[in-house]
Amino acid sequence: MKFIKKKWKQLAEYANSRGLQFVISVSFTLVALVGMVFIGGFLLQSYGNATEEMVRKDSRQLIDQVEINLNNYLRSMMRISDAMYYNVIKKVDLGQDNISQELNLLYESNKDNLVSVACFDEEGSLLGAAPVGTLKKNVDLGSQKWFTSAENQMENLHFSELHVENIFENSSGRYYWVVSLSRGVELTNRGRMSGGILLVDMNFSGIRQLFTKVNSQGLGYVYLINSDGDIIYHPKQNLIFSSMMKENNKTASQYDDGVYDETFQGEDRTVIVKTVGYTGWKIVSVTPKKIFYQNANRTRIVAGIMLSLSIFLMIFANQFVAVRVARPMKKLEDSLKGIGVDKEPEIYIGGPPEIQHLGKTILSMVEQLRKLTDDIVKEQEEKRKSELDALQSQINPHFLYNTLDSIMWMVESEQYEDAVAMVQALGKLFRISLSRGKNIITVGEELQHARSYLDIQKYRYKNKFISYFEIEEDIEKYKTIKLILQPLIENAIYYGMEYMDGDGEIYIRAYTRENDLYFEVEDNGLGMREEQVAGLLTEEPKVRSKGSGIGLRNVHQRIQLYFGETYGLQIESEPDEGTIIRIHLPKTEDVVSEAGGDK
């Protein structure tokens, strides 16, 4: 810790020794650089997250579309099976009729999606088939999974895993990859009911085409597995079946529908799983995360180039600004060395407007000091009076005490008309302050209270300021909390008009905007710094040298207590420019509940 403090002190001494130009240039560059790096990092991170989310969203939409298309395809196969069963098998007596012709007609109308259709009795004997009607010798249907599944669960439709159709004689010697749809059926043979199996062999090329089209669009790939994790389709199916490539299909079969992050064979990837309703099959979308990283790396390279260019331009601009500021400041510093030595030193006035203003201010200060030195004897009385005024301000007398003291002074000075007017204004002030115990009054009454208060203060601060009222027509009928303008006007007088000499202006405005009511108190006083404004409504109230004690924070909290946190005070202020305090209220003619008001 001591080492860090020592190095920091050395760095500060080095910066001070280099001068203002160096400090401005380096400081601006470092601050801008840190800001740019922080913002750039944040934007890169946000872009990476957004890109990953967009790819995931596209993958989910893609897999949803695959599921819809696959469902449509499977439902068409189920409709073929239903047509065979209900339109053919259920209507014939197999002991007397042959169903081969009907099966051929059904096959011909759907041959683009079918390899074969067939019907067997429960012993495995072929009752009819299309387009080939002869079983291979020594074929054991009892070993076929599609046969046993349909035989064991007669009431369901069963979809097999991918396999080669090899139970029928085929003179062409060509065999097809198929997915078998089988079901148990009731057969009629010479009036007697018995069980049987209906088989529809779907051409796998239909499923392959559907997935091939999808895999040509995405950044990753999509494959299909059954409930046991056996692959039905994969874009690299031949490599997997020949053990030249592996897939994490067994693990994927354990996933519920959703999005998962996994690592397989050292590769991070995002997996999305969607189950195909009645088959138990699962559509699996795989997107390697290196795709996200590749996009992010390209973005980082572009961002790095832009950052480097920005840094170069920023250093040049900071250097230019530093020279523009530091050189006139150095000349001004050299000219100030003559103060106290020369009777009339030549103060440098040049450079940017701010430096010129500073030079003029210093020159004016020097002239004022010389004049004060010449007139010091004459101003002893006024200085003593100012000290007494400052002492009186520190005592913090109450507003009522000051007002009554002013009235007493007027009476003693035989200014009876002013004293009567001040008493009348004080009476109006207290009449509205009391308001028969009510906390809600009309806008007109609140404005009258403000006028009365200003009338009193104008007697106490003659020639200090002028007040103006800018009031919207027909606004007096609306309701407001009482005593919310006085603290703002009091603040404008005590802190805005303190050092004004006839140039002070206070504007009191009241206007409406749609469903809102606004008061504004604006002064052209000294104004406040941004950090002072930020703390006025949030910090605990502080003891001030003047004021009624109600305070801006009190007004802000009262308004929010009555009308909610949407309303309250807004403060705008600039040093040497003045201050605007705006009151925001709801526009209403109804009497607001006073449960939370002053008691």
C-alpha positions as CSV (number, residue, x, y, z in Angstrom):
1,M,0.0,0.0,0.0
2,K,2.8,2.4,0.9
3,F,4.5,1.5,-2.4
4,I,1.4,2.4,-4.4
5,K,1.0,5.7,-2.5
6,K,4.7,6.5,-3.2
7,K,4.4,5.8,-6.9
8,W,1.1,7.8,-7.1
9,K,2.8,10.8,-5.4
10,Q,5.7,10.6,-7.8
11,L,3.4,10.4,-10.8
12,A,1.4,13.5,-9.5
13,E,4.7,15.4,-9.0
14,Y,5.9,14.5,-12.5
15,A,2.5,15.6,-14.0
16,N,2.7,18.9,-12.1
17,S,6.2,19.5,-13.3
18,R,5.2,19.1,-16.9
19,G,2.7,21.9,-16.9
20,L,-1.0,22.4,-17.6
21,Q,-0.8,21.4,-21.3
22,F,0.6,18.0,-20.5
23,V,-1.9,17.4,-17.7
24,I,-4.9,18.3,-19.9
25,S,-3.8,16.3,-22.8
26,V,-2.9,13.1,-20.8
27,S,-6.0,13.4,-18.6
28,F,-8.5,13.9,-21.4
29,T,-6.8,11.0,-23.4
30,L,-6.9,8.6,-20.4
31,V,-10.5,9.4,-19.5
32,A,-11.7,9.1,-23.1
33,L,-9.7,5.9,-23.6
34,V,-11.1,4.3,-20.5
35,G,-14.6,5.3,-21.5
36,M,-14.2,4.0,-25.0
37,V,-12.7,0.7,-23.8
38,F,-15.5,0.3,-21.3
39,I,-18.3,1.2,-23.8
40,G,-16.6,-0.9,-26.5
41,G,-16.4,-3.9,-24.3
42,F,-20.0,-3.5,-23.2
43,L,-21.1,-3.2,-26.8
44,L,-19.1,-6.2,-27.9
45,Q,-20.5,-8.3,-25.1
46,S,-24.0,-7.2,-25.9
47,Y,-23.5,-7.9,-29.6
48,G,-22.2,-11.4,-28.8
49,N,-25.1,-12.2,-26.5
50,A,-27.6,-10.8,-29.1
51,T,-26.0,-12.8,-31.9
52,E,-26.1,-16.0,-29.8
53,E,-29.7,-15.3,-28.9
54,M,-30.6,-14.6,-32.5
55,V,-29.0,-17.8,-33.7
56,R,-30.9,-19.7,-31.0
57,K,-34.2,-18.0,-31.9
58,D,-33.6,-18.9,-35.6
59,S,-32.8,-22.5,-34.7
60,R,-35.9,-22.8,-32.6
61,Q,-38.1,-21.4,-35.4
62,L,-36.4,-23.8,-37.8
63,I,-36.9,-26.8,-35.6
64,D,-40.5,-25.8,-35.1
65,Q,-41.0,-25.7,-38.9
66,V,-39.3,-29.1,-39.2
67,E,-41.7,-30.5,-36.6
68,I,-44.7,-29.1,-38.4
69,N,-43.6,-30.5,-41.8
70,L,-42.6,-33.9,-40.2
71,N,-46.0,-34.1,-38.5
72,N,-47.8,-33.3,-41.7
73,Y,-45.8,-36.1,-43.4
74,L,-46.5,-38.6,-40.7
75,R,-50.1,-37.7,-40.6
76,S,-50.4,-38.4,-44.3
77,M,-48.9,-41.8,-43.7
78,M,-51.4,-42.4,-40.9
79,R,-54.3,-41.4,-43.2
80,I,-53.1,-44.0,-45.7
81,S,-53.1,-46.6,-43.0
82,D,-56.6,-45.5,-41.9
83,A,-57.8,-45.7,-45.5
84,M,-56.4,-49.2,-45.9
85,Y,-58.0,-50.4,-42.7
86,Y,-61.4,-48.7,-42.7
87,N,-62.0,-48.5,-46.5
88,V,-60.6,-51.9,-47.5
89,I,-59.9,-54.4,-44.8
90,K,-63.0,-53.6,-42.6
91,K,-65.3,-54.0,-45.6
92,V,-64.2,-57.4,-47.0
93,D,-64.3,-61.0,-45.9
94,L,-60.8,-62.4,-46.5
95,G,-62.1,-65.9,-46.8
96,Q,-64.0,-64.9,-49.9
97,D,-62.4,-61.7,-51.3
98,N,-58.9,-60.6,-52.3
99,I,-57.6,-57.2,-51.2
100,S,-54.6,-57.0,-53.5
101,Q,-56.3,-54.9,-56.1
102,E,-57.5,-52.3,-53.6
103,L,-54.0,-52.3,-52.0
104,N,-52.5,-51.7,-55.5
105,L,-54.9,-48.8,-56.1
106,L,-54.0,-47.2,-52.8
107,Y,-50.3,-47.8,-53.4
108,E,-50.4,-46.2,-56.9
109,S,-52.1,-43.1,-55.6
110,N,-49.4,-42.6,-52.9
111,K,-46.3,-44.3,-54.4
112,D,-44.1,-41.2,-54.2
113,N,-44.1,-41.6,-50.4
114,L,-44.5,-45.4,-50.1
115,V,-42.3,-48.4,-50.7
116,S,-44.9,-51.1,-49.9
117,V,-48.2,-51.8,-48.1
118,A,-49.2,-55.2,-46.8
119,C,-51.6,-57.0,-44.5
120,F,-50.8,-60.2,-42.5
121,D,-52.7,-62.4,-40.2
122,E,-51.7,-63.0,-36.7
123,E,-49.6,-66.0,-37.7
124,G,-47.6,-63.9,-40.1
125,S,-49.1,-65.2,-43.3
126,L,-49.4,-62.6,-46.1
127,L,-53.0,-61.7,-47.0
128,G,-52.3,-59.0,-49.5
129,A,-49.5,-56.6,-50.6
130,A,-48.5,-54.0,-53.1
131,P,-46.6,-53.5,-55.3
132,V,-44.8,-56.9,-54.6
133,G,-47.0,-59.6,-53.3
134,T,-44.5,-62.4,-52.5
135,L,-42.6,-62.9,-49.2
136,K,-39.0,-64.1,-49.2
137,K,-38.6,-67.6,-48.1
138,N,-37.6,-68.3,-44.5
139,V,-38.6,-64.7,-43.4
140,D,-39.5,-64.8,-39.7
141,L,-41.9,-61.9,-39.2
142,G,-41.9,-62.6,-35.5
143,S,-38.4,-61.3,-35.3
144,Q,-39.4,-58.0,-37.0
145,K,-39.8,-55.2,-34.4
146,W,-42.7,-53.5,-36.3
147,F,-44.6,-56.8,-36.2
148,T,-44.1,-57.6,-32.5
149,S,-44.9,-54.0,-31.5
150,A,-48.2,-54.0,-33.3
151,E,-49.0,-57.5,-32.0
152,N,-48.4,-56.6,-28.4
153,Q,-50.2,-53.2,-28.4
154,M,-53.1,-53.7,-30.9
155,E,-54.7,-50.3,-30.1
156,N,-51.8,-48.1,-31.1
157,L,-49.9,-47.0,-34.2
158,H,-46.2,-47.9,-34.2
159,F,-43.4,-46.2,-36.0
160,S,-40.2,-48.3,-36.4
161,E,-36.6,-47.1,-36.5
162,L,-34.9,-46.7,-39.8
163,H,-34.2,-50.1,-41.5
164,V,-33.9,-51.8,-44.9
165,E,-37.2,-53.2,-46.3
166,N,-36.1,-56.9,-47.0
167,I,-39.1,-59.2,-46.5
168,F,-40.5,-59.1,-50.1
169,E,-39.1,-60.7,-53.2
170,N,-37.7,-58.0,-55.5
171,S,-36.7,-59.0,-59.0
172,S,-34.8,-55.7,-59.5
173,G,-32.6,-56.5,-56.5
174,R,-33.0,-53.0,-55.2
175,Y,-33.9,-52.5,-51.5
176,Y,-35.0,-49.3,-49.9
177,W,-34.4,-47.6,-46.5
178,V,-37.8,-47.3,-44.9
179,V,-39.6,-46.4,-41.7
180,S,-42.5,-48.8,-41.0
181,L,-45.9,-47.8,-39.7
182,S,-47.7,-50.9,-38.3
183,R,-50.9,-51.4,-36.4
184,G,-53.0,-54.3,-35.1
185,V,-56.3,-54.8,-37.0
186,E,-59.4,-57.0,-36.9
187,L,-59.9,-59.3,-39.8
188,T,-63.0,-61.1,-41.0
189,N,-62.5,-64.6,-42.4
190,R,-65.6,-66.5,-43.4
191,G,-67.6,-64.6,-40.8
192,R,-65.2,-65.1,-38.0
193,M,-63.1,-62.3,-36.4
194,S,-59.4,-62.6,-35.9
195,G,-56.4,-60.4,-35.4
196,G,-53.9,-59.2,-38.0
197,I,-51.2,-56.7,-38.7
198,L,-51.3,-53.8,-41.2
199,L,-47.9,-52.6,-42.5
200,V,-47.1,-49.3,-44.3
201,D,-43.5,-48.9,-45.3
202,M,-42.7,-45.2,-45.8
203,N,-40.0,-44.3,-48.2
204,F,-37.2,-42.7,-46.2
205,S,-36.4,-40.4,-49.0
206,G,-39.3,-38.1,-48.0
207,I,-37.9,-37.6,-44.5
208,R,-34.4,-37.2,-46.0
209,Q,-35.5,-34.5,-48.4
210,L,-37.3,-32.6,-45.6
211,F,-34.2,-32.6,-43.4
212,T,-31.7,-32.0,-46.3
213,K,-33.6,-28.8,-47.2
214,V,-33.4,-27.6,-43.6
215,N,-29.7,-28.4,-43.1
216,S,-28.9,-26.4,-46.2
217,Q,-30.2,-23.2,-44.5
218,G,-28.8,-23.2,-40.9
219,L,-25.4,-22.6,-39.4
220,G,-25.4,-26.0,-37.6
221,Y,-27.3,-29.1,-38.5
222,V,-30.6,-31.0,-37.5
223,Y,-31.0,-34.7,-37.1
224,L,-33.8,-37.1,-36.0
225,I,-33.8,-39.9,-33.4
226,N,-36.4,-42.2,-31.9
227,S,-37.2,-42.4,-28.2
228,D,-34.3,-44.8,-27.6
229,G,-31.8,-42.5,-29.2
230,D,-31.4,-44.5,-32.4
231,I,-30.7,-42.3,-35.4
232,I,-33.5,-42.1,-38.0
233,Y,-31.8,-39.3,-40.0
234,H,-28.5,-37.5,-39.8
235,P,-26.8,-35.4,-42.4
236,K,-23.7,-37.5,-41.9
237,Q,-25.5,-40.7,-41.4
238,N,-23.2,-42.9,-43.5
239,L,-20.2,-41.7,-41.6
240,I,-21.9,-42.5,-38.3
241,F,-23.1,-46.0,-39.4
242,S,-19.6,-46.8,-40.6
243,S,-18.2,-45.7,-37.2
244,M,-16.1,-42.9,-38.8
245,M,-18.0,-40.3,-36.8
246,K,-19.8,-40.1,-33.5
247,E,-22.9,-38.3,-32.4
248,N,-24.2,-37.5,-28.9
249,N,-27.7,-39.0,-29.9
250,K,-28.1,-41.2,-26.8
251,T,-27.6,-38.3,-24.5
252,A,-30.0,-36.1,-26.6
253,S,-32.7,-38.8,-26.2
254,Q,-32.6,-38.1,-22.4
255,Y,-33.2,-34.3,-22.9
256,D,-36.7,-32.9,-22.4
257,D,-37.8,-30.3,-25.0
258,G,-35.7,-27.1,-24.6
259,V,-32.3,-25.5,-25.1
260,Y,-29.1,-27.1,-23.7
261,D,-25.4,-26.2,-23.7
262,E,-23.1,-29.3,-23.9
263,T,-19.6,-30.3,-24.7
264,F,-19.1,-33.3,-27.0
265,Q,-15.7,-34.5,-28.1
266,G,-14.1,-31.3,-26.8
267,E,-16.5,-29.1,-28.8
268,D,-18.9,-26.6,-27.0
269,R,-22.3,-26.5,-28.7
270,T,-25.9,-25.5,-28.2
271,V,-28.5,-28.2,-28.6
272,I,-32.2,-27.6,-29.1
273,V,-34.6,-30.6,-28.7
274,K,-38.2,-30.9,-29.9
275,T,-40.4,-34.0,-29.5
276,V,-42.7,-35.2,-32.3
277,G,-45.9,-35.8,-30.5
278,Y,-47.3,-39.3,-31.1
279,T,-44.1,-41.0,-32.4
280,G,-41.8,-40.2,-29.5
281,W,-39.2,-39.1,-32.1
282,K,-37.0,-36.2,-31.2
283,I,-35.8,-33.5,-33.6
284,V,-32.3,-32.3,-32.5
285,S,-30.7,-29.1,-33.7
286,V,-26.9,-28.7,-33.0
287,T,-25.1,-25.4,-33.4
288,P,-21.4,-25.3,-32.6
289,K,-20.5,-22.3,-30.4
290,K,-17.4,-21.7,-32.5
291,I,-19.7,-20.1,-35.0
292,F,-20.6,-17.5,-32.4
293,Y,-17.0,-16.9,-31.6
294,Q,-16.0,-16.5,-35.2
295,N,-18.6,-13.8,-35.7
296,A,-17.4,-12.2,-32.4
297,N,-13.8,-12.3,-33.5
298,R,-14.5,-10.6,-36.7
299,T,-16.4,-7.9,-34.8
300,R,-13.5,-7.5,-32.4
301,I,-11.0,-7.0,-35.2
302,V,-13.2,-4.3,-36.8
303,A,-13.8,-2.7,-33.3
304,G,-10.0,-2.8,-32.6
305,I,-9.3,-1.0,-35.9
306,M,-11.9,1.6,-35.2
307,L,-10.7,2.0,-31.6
308,S,-7.1,2.5,-32.7
309,L,-8.2,5.1,-35.3
310,S,-10.3,6.8,-32.6
311,I,-7.4,6.9,-30.2
312,F,-5.1,8.5,-32.8
313,L,-7.7,11.2,-33.6
314,M,-8.5,11.7,-29.9
315,I,-4.8,12.3,-29.0
316,F,-4.5,14.8,-31.8
317,A,-7.7,16.6,-30.7
318,N,-6.7,16.6,-27.1
319,Q,-3.3,18.0,-27.9
320,F,-4.9,20.7,-30.0
321,V,-7.3,21.6,-27.2
322,A,-4.5,21.5,-24.6
323,V,-2.4,23.9,-26.6
324,R,-5.4,26.2,-27.1
325,V,-6.0,26.3,-23.4
326,A,-2.5,26.1,-21.8
327,R,-0.7,28.6,-24.0
328,P,-3.0,31.6,-23.1
329,M,-3.0,30.4,-19.5
330,K,0.8,30.5,-19.4
331,K,0.8,34.1,-20.9
332,L,-1.8,35.1,-18.3
333,E,0.3,33.6,-15.5
334,D,3.4,35.5,-16.7
335,S,1.5,38.8,-16.7
336,L,0.2,38.2,-13.2
337,K,3.8,38.4,-11.8
338,G,3.6,42.2,-12.1
339,I,0.7,42.4,-9.6
340,G,2.1,44.0,-6.4
341,V,5.2,45.2,-8.2
342,D,3.9,47.5,-10.9
343,K,1.3,50.1,-10.0
344,E,-0.6,49.4,-13.3
345,P,0.4,45.9,-14.4
346,E,-0.4,44.8,-18.0
347,I,-2.8,41.8,-17.6
348,Y,-2.8,39.5,-20.7
349,I,-6.3,39.3,-22.3
350,G,-6.4,36.9,-25.2
351,G,-6.9,33.2,-26.2
352,P,-10.3,31.5,-26.0
353,P,-13.3,33.5,-24.7
354,E,-13.0,31.8,-21.3
355,I,-9.3,32.9,-20.8
356,Q,-10.2,36.4,-22.0
357,H,-13.0,36.5,-19.5
358,L,-10.6,35.4,-16.8
359,G,-8.1,38.0,-17.7
360,K,-10.8,40.7,-17.8
361,T,-12.0,39.5,-14.4
362,I,-8.5,39.6,-12.9
363,L,-8.0,43.1,-14.4
364,S,-11.3,44.3,-12.9
365,M,-10.3,42.8,-9.6
366,V,-7.0,44.6,-9.6
367,E,-8.7,47.9,-10.4
368,Q,-11.3,47.3,-7.7
369,L,-8.6,46.5,-5.1
370,R,-6.8,49.7,-6.0
371,K,-10.0,51.7,-5.7
372,L,-10.9,50.0,-2.4
373,T,-7.4,50.9,-1.1
374,D,-8.1,54.6,-2.0
375,D,-11.6,54.6,-0.5
376,I,-10.9,52.5,2.6
377,V,-11.5,55.3,5.1
378,K,-14.8,56.3,3.5
379,E,-16.1,52.8,3.5
380,Q,-15.4,51.9,7.2
381,E,-18.9,52.7,8.1
382,E,-20.4,50.6,5.3
383,K,-18.0,47.8,6.2
384,R,-19.2,47.9,9.8
385,K,-22.8,47.9,8.7
386,S,-22.1,44.8,6.4
387,E,-20.5,43.0,9.4
388,L,-23.6,43.7,11.5
389,D,-25.9,42.4,8.7
390,A,-23.8,39.3,8.4
391,L,-24.0,38.8,12.2
392,Q,-27.7,39.3,12.1
393,S,-28.0,36.7,9.3
394,Q,-26.1,34.1,11.4
395,I,-28.6,34.5,14.3
396,N,-31.3,33.2,11.8
397,P,-34.4,35.2,13.0
398,H,-37.8,33.9,12.2
399,F,-39.7,35.4,9.3
400,L,-42.5,36.7,11.5
401,Y,-40.1,38.4,13.9
402,N,-38.4,40.1,10.9
403,T,-41.7,41.2,9.5
404,L,-43.0,42.6,12.8
405,D,-39.7,44.3,13.3
406,S,-40.0,45.9,9.9
407,I,-43.6,47.1,10.7
408,M,-42.4,48.6,14.0
409,W,-39.6,50.4,12.2
410,M,-42.1,51.9,9.7
411,V,-44.3,53.1,12.5
412,E,-41.4,54.7,14.3
413,S,-40.4,56.3,11.0
414,E,-44.0,57.6,10.5
415,Q,-44.3,55.5,7.3
416,Y,-47.9,54.7,8.2
417,E,-49.2,53.8,4.8
418,D,-46.4,51.3,4.2
419,A,-46.9,49.9,7.7
420,V,-50.7,49.5,7.1
421,A,-50.1,47.9,3.7
422,M,-47.5,45.5,5.3
423,V,-50.0,44.6,8.1
424,Q,-52.7,43.9,5.5
425,A,-50.3,41.7,3.5
426,L,-49.4,39.9,6.6
427,G,-53.0,39.4,7.5
428,K,-53.7,37.9,4.0
429,L,-50.7,35.8,4.4
430,F,-51.8,34.3,7.7
431,R,-55.4,34.0,6.6
432,I,-54.5,31.8,3.7
433,S,-51.8,30.0,5.8
434,L,-54.5,29.0,8.3
435,S,-57.2,28.3,5.7
436,R,-59.6,27.1,8.4
437,G,-57.3,24.1,9.1
438,K,-57.5,22.9,5.4
439,N,-54.4,21.7,3.6
440,I,-56.0,21.8,0.1
441,I,-56.8,25.3,-1.3
442,T,-57.4,26.6,-4.8
443,V,-54.6,27.8,-7.1
444,G,-56.0,31.3,-6.8
445,E,-55.6,31.3,-3.0
446,E,-52.1,29.9,-3.3
447,L,-51.2,32.6,-5.8
448,Q,-52.7,35.3,-3.5
449,H,-50.6,33.9,-0.6
450,A,-47.5,34.2,-2.9
451,R,-48.4,37.8,-3.8
452,S,-48.8,38.7,-0.1
453,Y,-45.5,37.1,0.8
454,L,-43.7,39.0,-2.0
455,D,-45.4,42.3,-0.9
456,I,-43.9,41.8,2.5
457,Q,-40.5,40.9,1.2
458,K,-40.4,43.9,-1.2
459,Y,-40.7,46.2,1.7
460,R,-37.8,44.5,3.4
461,Y,-35.7,44.2,0.2
462,K,-36.5,47.4,-1.7
463,N,-34.8,47.8,-5.1
464,K,-33.3,44.3,-4.8
465,F,-35.6,42.6,-7.3
466,I,-38.8,42.8,-9.4
467,S,-41.4,40.0,-9.4
468,Y,-43.6,39.1,-12.3
469,F,-46.6,36.8,-12.4
470,E,-47.4,34.9,-15.6
471,I,-50.7,33.1,-14.9
472,E,-52.8,31.1,-17.3
473,E,-56.4,32.1,-17.6
474,D,-59.0,30.0,-15.7
475,I,-56.4,28.2,-13.7
476,E,-57.4,29.6,-10.3
477,K,-60.2,27.0,-9.9
478,Y,-57.9,24.0,-9.7
479,K,-56.8,22.6,-6.3
480,T,-53.3,22.5,-4.8
481,I,-51.6,21.9,-1.5
482,K,-51.1,25.1,0.4
483,L,-47.8,26.8,1.2
484,I,-45.8,25.3,-1.7
485,L,-44.9,28.5,-3.5
486,Q,-43.7,30.5,-0.5
487,P,-40.6,28.2,0.2
488,L,-39.6,28.5,-3.5
489,I,-40.0,32.2,-3.5
490,E,-38.1,32.4,-0.2
491,N,-35.3,30.4,-1.7
492,A,-35.2,32.6,-4.7
493,I,-35.0,35.8,-2.5
494,Y,-32.5,34.6,0.1
495,Y,-30.2,32.6,-2.2
496,G,-30.8,34.2,-5.6
497,M,-31.3,37.9,-4.8
498,E,-28.8,38.2,-2.0
499,Y,-26.1,39.9,-4.2
500,M,-28.4,41.5,-6.8
501,D,-28.7,45.3,-6.7
502,G,-31.8,46.2,-8.6
503,D,-31.2,43.6,-11.3
504,G,-33.0,40.8,-9.6
505,E,-36.0,39.3,-11.3
506,I,-38.3,36.6,-10.0
507,Y,-40.9,35.1,-12.2
508,I,-43.9,33.2,-10.8
509,R,-45.8,31.1,-13.5
510,A,-48.8,28.9,-13.3
511,Y,-50.0,26.9,-16.3
512,T,-51.5,23.5,-17.4
513,R,-50.4,20.8,-19.8
514,E,-53.1,18.2,-20.6
515,N,-53.9,16.6,-17.2
516,D,-51.0,18.2,-15.3
517,L,-50.7,21.5,-13.4
518,Y,-47.4,23.4,-13.1
519,F,-46.0,26.2,-11.0
520,E,-42.6,27.7,-11.7
521,V,-40.4,30.1,-9.7
522,E,-37.5,31.4,-11.8
523,D,-34.8,33.9,-10.7
524,N,-31.7,35.3,-12.3
525,G,-29.6,35.0,-9.3
526,L,-26.3,33.2,-8.7
527,G,-27.5,29.7,-9.5
528,M,-26.1,26.5,-8.2
529,R,-23.6,23.8,-9.3
530,E,-24.9,20.5,-10.6
531,E,-23.9,18.6,-7.5
532,Q,-25.7,21.0,-5.3
533,V,-28.9,20.7,-7.3
534,A,-28.6,16.9,-7.2
535,G,-28.6,16.8,-3.4
536,L,-31.4,19.3,-2.7
537,L,-34.3,16.8,-2.9
538,T,-32.4,13.7,-1.6
539,E,-30.2,14.7,1.3
540,E,-31.3,15.3,4.8
541,P,-32.3,18.9,5.4
542,K,-29.5,21.1,6.5
543,V,-29.6,24.1,8.7
544,R,-29.3,27.2,6.5
545,S,-28.4,30.8,7.4
546,K,-31.8,32.0,6.2
547,G,-35.3,30.7,5.3
548,S,-38.6,29.8,6.9
549,G,-37.6,26.3,7.7
550,I,-40.2,24.6,5.5
551,G,-37.6,23.8,2.8
552,L,-37.7,22.5,-0.7
553,R,-37.4,18.9,0.4
554,N,-40.4,19.3,2.6
555,V,-42.5,20.6,-0.3
556,H,-41.3,17.8,-2.5
557,Q,-42.2,15.1,0.0
558,R,-45.6,16.7,0.8
559,I,-46.5,16.7,-2.9
560,Q,-45.4,13.0,-3.3
561,L,-47.3,12.1,-0.2
562,Y,-50.5,13.5,-1.6
563,F,-50.2,12.6,-5.3
564,G,-47.6,9.9,-5.6
565,E,-44.0,9.8,-6.8
566,T,-44.8,10.9,-10.3
567,Y,-45.2,14.4,-9.0
568,G,-43.0,16.8,-7.1
569,L,-40.2,19.3,-7.7
570,Q,-37.8,19.6,-10.6
571,I,-34.8,22.0,-10.3
572,E,-32.8,23.4,-13.1
573,S,-29.9,25.7,-12.3
574,E,-26.7,27.0,-13.8
575,P,-24.0,29.0,-12.0
576,D,-24.3,32.8,-12.7
577,E,-27.4,32.1,-14.8
578,G,-30.1,31.6,-12.3
579,T,-32.5,28.8,-11.1
580,I,-35.9,27.4,-12.1
581,I,-37.8,25.3,-9.6
582,R,-40.9,23.7,-11.2
583,I,-43.8,22.2,-9.2
584,H,-45.6,19.3,-11.0
585,L,-49.2,18.5,-9.8
586,P,-52.2,16.7,-11.2
587,K,-54.8,19.0,-12.7
588,T,-57.9,18.5,-10.6
589,E,-60.9,20.5,-9.3
590,D,-61.7,17.8,-6.7
591,V,-60.7,18.1,-3.1
592,V,-57.8,15.6,-2.5
593,S,-57.9,13.4,0.7
594,E,-56.0,15.2,3.4
595,A,-55.2,12.0,5.4
596,G,-51.6,12.5,4.6
597,G,-51.5,16.2,4.9
598,D,-50.2,18.5,7.6
599,K,-52.0,18.5,10.8
